[in-house]
Amino acid sequence: MTHALVIGVSAYDHLPSVGAGPFGLSQLGSTAIGAYRFAVWLRDHYRNPDAPLATIRLLLSPSAAEISAGARRAGPPTGIGCGLPCSTGRATTPATVRA
């Protein structure tokens, strides 16, 4: 059995929204949507008869831009119509998806 943990963090609580923070780190723009798309790919296309997909755990912390874009097109990473049990807004607990 294959179990996947997919994490996408675009928004970090302790980094500035503009400019560089400690060690030159800054907010990211598309990590959560990339993680979501990877989870969807796993669900829809991963096929390994020796290790079938059992679960996908998806944890997202989308940026404000990702949330806004998701709401406009009624899609991820906000969980609106995404087909995966995701939270709206910033996730605080992982979602489990049964394959």
Buried (B, 14 or more C-beta within 10 A) or exposed (E): EBEBEBBBBBBBEEBEEEEEBEEEEEBBBBBBBBBBBBBBEBBEEBEEEEEEBEEBBBBBBBBEBBBEBBEEEEBBBBBBEBEBEBBBBBBEEBBEBEB
